[in-house]
Amino acid sequence: ARSYFRISGAGAREVLAKISPVDLSSQAFAPGDFRRSRTAQVAAAFWLEDGGEEDSFRLVCFRSVGGYMFQLLAGAAHPQSAVGVY
């Protein structure tokens, strides 16, 4: 009943920040932190995994909007959409 995504790499915080009204700076959102929020028009939950040098988020949403969420994440992760905040 759920879709599950992994967002990782140097731009992971920025990708999520573009679609969710959450402060994802490393001071405000640390490994192990969990948040339920809206990501664009979708209810979702995400957390930052412990360990490793690169950021690795897990995101879960309803399966019925999984395709839409994939498109949101793909658009936010496109190199030409980089903002450079994090």
Stockholm file with secondary structure:
# STOCKHOLM 1.0

chainA/1-86         ARSYFRISGAGAREVLAKISPVDLSSQAFAPGDFRRSRTAQVAAAFWLEDGGEEDSFRLVCFRSVGGYMFQLLAGAAHPQSAVGVY
#=GR chainA/1-86 SS CEEEEEEESTTHHHHHHHHSCSCCSTTTSCTTCEEEEEETTEEEEEEECSSSSSCEEEEEEEGGGHHHHHHHHHHHHCGGGCCCCC
#=GC SS_cons        CEEEEEEESTTHHHHHHHHSCSCCSTTTSCTTCEEEEEETTEEEEEEECSSSSSCEEEEEEEGGGHHHHHHHHHHHHCGGGCCCCC
//
